[in-house]
Amino acid sequence: MDIHHNTHTDNTAHIINKHVVNQIVAIQSTADDAPAIMELLLQTALWLKSKGSTQWNGLLRGEDHHNTQECARRGDVYLFKDGEALAGIVTLLRSPSAWDIALWGEEGHDQAVYLHRLAINRAYGGLNLGDAILQWVHSSIRFDGKDRIRLDCIDSNPLLDKFYRSAGYSYQGHSDSGFFLFERLQGKFAESRTI
């Protein structure tokens, strides 16, 4: 068992297991990882655009609502590496961003971690790596004082809606700006809710 601690304000991340699937392992970001993270996000935005989606078009215009470079510096981005290759990433915010507050409202953030920017290197597409990363988030990392993962997804993508529901996220509402809101309880809280 591998336990890693990262202090961020008054919350600590505990990585229980770095192994994700096959030879892919999870690594917490540093500021040095920001260029590779941004490159993967831009590649993903271009791929989404080629599929007719406008989901991450803001990145193509230089807009980053989640301030990914600062997230990388703080260690809020988790890289999924296959040797030296970056297979995927996910951002797990221990404090809500302005984006999250706009979607979820002013209250109820103390116990939540916010999941953003789950992206897969297209060389690893079709291998269910997105599922494996979500499973890793649910089973292999914990944050002191947090009992739920929250996320949003654009309402015009039924595949994403299905993906998050099948991963155990419950629908929490729809924002006026066109996003579905989802939440999943973690650990013992999830177990007690399913009984």
C-alpha positions as CSV (number, residue, x, y, z in Angstrom):
1,M,0.0,0.0,0.0
2,D,1.4,3.4,-1.0
3,I,0.3,6.4,1.0
4,H,1.2,9.9,-0.2
5,H,0.2,13.1,1.6
6,N,-0.1,16.5,0.2
7,T,-1.1,19.4,2.3
8,H,-3.4,22.0,0.7
9,T,-4.9,24.6,3.0
10,D,-6.3,22.5,5.8
11,N,-7.1,19.4,3.6
12,T,-4.8,16.5,3.0
13,A,-4.8,14.1,0.0
14,H,-4.1,10.5,0.8
15,I,-3.2,8.4,-2.3
16,I,-3.8,4.9,-1.1
17,N,-2.8,3.2,-4.3
18,K,-0.9,4.7,-7.3
19,H,-1.7,1.7,-9.6
20,V,-4.6,2.5,-11.9
21,V,-4.7,-0.2,-14.6
22,N,-2.2,-2.3,-16.4
23,Q,1.1,-0.4,-16.1
24,I,-0.5,3.0,-15.7
25,V,0.1,4.8,-12.4
26,A,-1.2,8.0,-10.8
27,I,1.2,10.8,-10.0
28,Q,0.4,14.1,-8.4
29,S,1.3,17.2,-10.5
30,T,3.9,19.8,-9.9
31,A,4.4,23.1,-11.7
32,D,6.8,21.4,-14.1
33,D,3.9,19.3,-15.4
34,A,1.8,22.2,-16.5
35,P,3.0,22.3,-20.2
36,A,2.3,18.6,-20.7
37,I,-1.1,19.0,-19.0
38,M,-2.0,21.9,-21.2
39,E,-0.9,20.1,-24.3
40,L,-3.1,17.1,-23.5
41,L,-6.1,19.4,-22.8
42,L,-5.6,21.2,-26.1
43,Q,-5.3,17.9,-28.0
44,T,-8.5,16.8,-26.3
45,A,-10.3,20.1,-27.2
46,L,-9.2,19.7,-30.8
47,W,-10.5,16.0,-30.8
48,L,-13.8,17.1,-29.3
49,K,-14.1,19.8,-31.9
50,S,-13.4,17.3,-34.7
51,K,-16.4,15.2,-33.3
52,G,-18.7,18.3,-33.5
53,S,-18.6,19.1,-29.8
54,T,-18.0,22.7,-28.6
55,Q,-17.4,21.3,-25.0
56,W,-13.8,22.6,-24.5
57,N,-13.6,25.2,-27.3
58,G,-12.7,27.9,-24.7
59,L,-9.3,26.2,-24.4
60,L,-8.7,26.7,-28.1
61,R,-9.4,30.4,-27.6
62,G,-6.9,30.6,-24.7
63,E,-9.7,30.6,-22.0
64,D,-9.2,28.3,-19.0
65,H,-12.0,28.7,-16.5
66,H,-10.2,26.2,-14.1
67,N,-6.8,27.9,-14.1
68,T,-5.1,24.6,-14.9
69,Q,-1.5,25.8,-14.6
70,E,-2.2,27.0,-11.0
71,C,-4.0,23.7,-10.3
72,A,-0.9,21.9,-11.5
73,R,1.4,24.0,-9.2
74,R,-0.8,23.2,-6.2
75,G,-0.9,19.5,-6.9
76,D,-4.6,19.4,-7.8
77,V,-4.0,17.6,-11.1
78,Y,-3.3,13.9,-11.2
79,L,-1.4,12.5,-14.1
80,F,-1.8,8.9,-15.3
81,K,1.5,7.8,-16.7
82,D,2.5,4.8,-18.8
83,G,6.2,5.0,-18.3
84,E,7.1,8.4,-19.5
85,A,3.9,8.7,-21.7
86,L,1.0,10.9,-20.3
87,A,-2.0,8.6,-20.8
88,G,-4.6,10.9,-19.0
89,I,-5.3,13.5,-16.4
90,V,-7.9,14.6,-13.9
91,T,-8.2,17.7,-11.7
92,L,-9.5,17.2,-8.2
93,L,-10.1,20.6,-6.5
94,R,-10.2,20.5,-2.7
95,S,-11.8,24.0,-2.7
96,P,-14.5,25.1,-5.2
97,S,-13.5,27.3,-8.0
98,A,-15.5,30.4,-9.1
99,W,-16.9,28.1,-11.8
100,D,-18.1,25.6,-9.2
101,I,-19.7,28.3,-7.0
102,A,-21.5,29.7,-10.0
103,L,-22.9,26.3,-10.8
104,W,-23.6,24.9,-7.3
105,G,-24.4,28.1,-5.4
106,E,-22.7,29.7,-2.4
107,E,-23.4,26.9,0.2
108,G,-22.5,23.3,0.7
109,H,-18.9,23.1,-0.5
110,D,-17.1,22.1,2.7
111,Q,-17.4,18.3,2.2
112,A,-16.9,18.3,-1.6
113,V,-14.0,17.7,-3.9
114,Y,-14.6,19.0,-7.5
115,L,-13.6,16.8,-10.4
116,H,-12.7,18.6,-13.6
117,R,-10.8,18.1,-16.9
118,L,-10.8,14.3,-17.1
119,A,-8.9,13.9,-20.3
120,I,-7.4,10.9,-22.1
121,N,-4.6,10.9,-24.6
122,R,-6.2,9.6,-27.8
123,A,-3.4,7.0,-28.1
124,Y,-5.1,5.4,-25.1
125,G,-8.7,5.8,-26.5
126,G,-10.9,2.8,-26.5
127,L,-9.2,1.2,-23.6
128,N,-11.7,2.3,-20.9
129,L,-9.0,4.4,-19.3
130,G,-11.7,7.0,-18.3
131,D,-13.5,4.4,-16.4
132,A,-10.3,3.2,-14.7
133,I,-9.4,6.8,-13.7
134,L,-12.9,7.3,-12.2
135,Q,-12.6,4.0,-10.3
136,W,-9.2,5.2,-9.0
137,V,-10.7,8.5,-7.9
138,H,-13.4,6.5,-6.0
139,S,-11.2,3.9,-4.4
140,S,-7.6,5.1,-4.2
141,I,-7.5,8.7,-3.0
142,R,-9.1,10.4,0.0
143,F,-9.2,13.9,1.2
144,D,-9.5,14.8,4.9
145,G,-12.9,16.3,5.7
146,K,-14.3,15.4,2.3
147,D,-17.0,12.8,1.7
148,R,-18.2,13.5,-1.9
149,I,-17.0,14.1,-5.4
150,R,-18.9,16.6,-7.5
151,L,-18.7,17.3,-11.2
152,D,-20.5,19.0,-14.0
153,C,-20.9,18.1,-17.6
154,I,-22.4,19.9,-20.6
155,D,-26.0,18.9,-21.1
156,S,-25.6,18.5,-24.9
157,N,-23.5,15.4,-24.5
158,P,-25.7,12.3,-23.7
159,L,-22.6,10.0,-23.7
160,L,-21.0,12.0,-20.8
161,D,-24.3,12.0,-18.9
162,K,-24.5,8.2,-19.3
163,F,-20.8,7.8,-18.4
164,Y,-21.1,9.6,-15.1
165,R,-24.4,8.0,-14.1
166,S,-23.0,4.5,-14.8
167,A,-20.0,5.4,-12.6
168,G,-22.3,5.9,-9.6
169,Y,-22.9,9.6,-9.8
170,S,-26.3,10.9,-8.9
171,Y,-28.0,13.7,-10.8
172,Q,-28.2,16.8,-8.6
173,G,-29.7,19.3,-11.0
174,H,-29.3,21.4,-14.1
175,S,-27.7,24.8,-14.3
176,D,-29.1,27.7,-16.2
177,S,-25.9,27.8,-18.2
178,G,-26.4,24.3,-19.6
179,F,-24.6,21.9,-17.3
180,F,-25.8,18.8,-15.5
181,L,-24.6,18.6,-11.9
182,F,-23.6,15.2,-10.4
183,E,-22.3,14.0,-7.1
184,R,-21.0,10.7,-5.7
185,L,-20.5,10.0,-2.0
186,Q,-17.1,8.5,-1.1
187,G,-16.0,5.6,1.2
188,K,-18.2,4.7,4.2
189,F,-20.6,7.5,3.3
190,A,-21.4,5.8,-0.1
191,E,-21.7,2.4,1.5
192,S,-24.2,3.7,4.2
193,R,-26.3,5.4,1.5
194,T,-26.6,2.2,-0.6
195,I,-27.9,0.0,2.3
